[in-house]
Amino acid sequence: MIRLYGTPPTRALRAMWLLNELDLPHEIAPIDLGAGEQLTPAFLALNPAAKLPVLVDGDTVISESAAIQLYLADKYGERFPGGGLIPATPEDRGRMYHWLFFLMTEIEAPLWRIALHNFIYAPDERSEAEIALAKRDARRMIAVLEQHMQGRDVLVGDGLTVADFNAAFTLDWAREEMLLDDAPALRAFLDTMYARPRAPITIAAAMAELAA
């Protein structure tokens, strides 16, 4: 049984895209960050960085959400109808890696800066100016991806790849920050992805569950 350590709404939701789409039996092991469970010796043995998510598959331990997605697609991708989660050619694999890294470094990184200064840092460490800069940086890179998606249904090639499932969570996070107003192609892509029968819940739905 695959175990995924995480607490929605965190990047555990990104890993859940592939677990769901590949129909892999798994369990979620919640980690209470507020209680410091990520700092226990047992968890640090899995990930010394004390970060979520972490996937445990037998003796294999993988952290970093994009790495988890790639691992699941590489090991279990034949379970996906039609295959193709990792492109067959070096050219398309390179394009997929490009957009994966772009999503993580150019869009998610400023989203994390927003979260840090909104509610994660101590009040005296927060900066409204930093939030404004992070939103500006995110919008600039979202515009690049919006341009790429003109006339396209998927990020790379003609079928779904890991990049699309990574983008779904990242763009859902951007939507929560009201950063997709000028990105109709990305909004349409996001609606299509979350309409999939095995899509995980959105960040907004996860937040609502936590508040209930």
N, C-alpha and C positions, 0 to 999 in steps of 0.2 A: 504493500500500500504506500503510495507516494504521500508524503507529508509536506505541507506548505505552511511555514511559519509566517504569520502576518496578521495585521489587524486592519480590515477595511475601515475607512477608505484610504488605504495606502497603495503602494505599487504592487502589493499582493494581487490587486485586481487585474493588473497587467498580466501577471503569470497565469491567472485563472482563465484568461481568454484561451490559451492553448490547452490547459487541462480540460476545459469544457469541450472545445472543438474536437479534440482528439479522443474524447469520451474515456478519459483515463480515471480509474478509481483513485480517489484521493481524499485526504482529510485536511481540514484547516486547523492549525494549532495556534490559537490566539496568543499574542504577546502583548501584555499591558505595559506600554511605554511609560505611562504616568507612574506606575508602581516600580519601574526600574527593572522589569523582568529581562530586558535585553542586556542587562549588566551582570546577570547571574553567571557563575562558572559554566553551568550546563549550556547556556546559549552562547557564551563567548567561545566555547569549544567548537561550535558550529560556524560562527562568524566573529572573529576577533574585532571587526569593525563595529560590532553592536548595532548593525543596521538590518532592516527588513526590506524585502522578503528573503527567506532562505528556503530552498527546496531540498528535501532529503529523499532520495530514491535508492533504497537499499543501502549500499556503502558509499554512494555518491552524494556529495553535498555541494550544492551550487548556490551562490548568492549573486546579487545584482539581477534586477528583473529582466533586462534584455538578454543576459547570458542564460537565464532560466528558460526564456522563450526559445532561444536558439538550441539549447540542449534538448528540450522536449521535441522540437521539430526535427532535429537530427536523429534522435533515437526512435521516435514513435511516429514520424511523419507519414508512414505508409497507412496509418489509420485514418488519415484525412481523405475524404472523397476526392479522387482524382490526383492526390499527391500535390506536389508543387509548392509546399510551404517554404522550401529552400530551392531556389532556381537551379536548373540543371547545368547552365552554362556559366563559365567564369565571368563573362560579361554581365549577365543578369545578377549573379551573386554579388559582384562588385557594386552594382547599382542598389541592390537590397541593403548591403552593408552601409553604403553611403547614407541612405535615408534613415536607417536605424541609428547611426551615430549622429546624424543631423538632429533627429528627434530628441535624443538624450542630451546632447550638448548645447544645441541652439534653442530649443523650445522648453524642454523640461528644466534645464538649469535655471533660467530666469523664473520659471514657475516656483521652483524651490526657494529662490530668493524672496519671492512674494510671500510664501508661506512662513518662512523664517521671520520676516519682519512684521507679519500680521499677527502671529500667535505663538510661534515656537520659541523665539528668543525671549529673554526676560524683558519686561517693559522698558527698562532703561537702556536696552541694547537695540531697540527697534528704531527704524528710520522711515518716515514717510517718503523722504527723497529717494531712498533706495528702492522702495516699492514702485515709485513712478518710473525710475530708470529701468527696473526689471520689466515692467509692463511695456515700456517703449521697445526694449530689446526683443521681447517675445513677439510683439506685433510685427516688427521688421522681418523676423524669420518666418512667422506664420504667413506673411505675404509671399515669401519665396515658395513655400509649399503650396499655397493657393494657386500661384501661377503654374506650378508644375502639374497640378491636378486639373487644369483646364482641359475638358474633353476626355478625361480619364476616369475610369471606375476604380482602379487599383494603382498603387504607387509604382510597381515594377511589372513589366511584361503584361500578360493577359489574364493572369490568375492571382488569387490571394497568396501572399507570402507572409513571413513573420513580420515584415515591415508594416503591413496593414493592421495587424493585430496590436502591434506596438503603438501605431498612430492612433488607433481607436481610443485607448486609454489616455494618451497624452493630450489629444484634442478634446476629450471630454473634460479633462482638467482645465484646459484653456477656456473651454466654454463656461465653466464655473466661475472663472475670473472675468467673464464678459469680454473675451479677446477675439471672438470669432465674428463680430458684427460685420466686418468687411470681408468675410471669407465664405461666400455662399457655396462654393464647390466643396469646401471642407465641411461645412454644415450638412450638406447633402450626403457626403461620404459617411459622416458620423451617424446620421439617421439610418443609412443602409446597414452599417455595421451593427448597430444596436438592435436592429430589427431581426438579426439572425436568431434562429431558435435557441442556440446555445450561448448567446451573449451573456456575460455576467451582468450584474446590476450596475447602473450608472453610479457615479460618485454622489450625485444628488440623492439617489435612492438609499445608498449606504449611509449617508449622513442622516437621512430621515429615520432610518432604523436605529441608529445610535441615539438619536434624540428621543425616540419613543420610550 
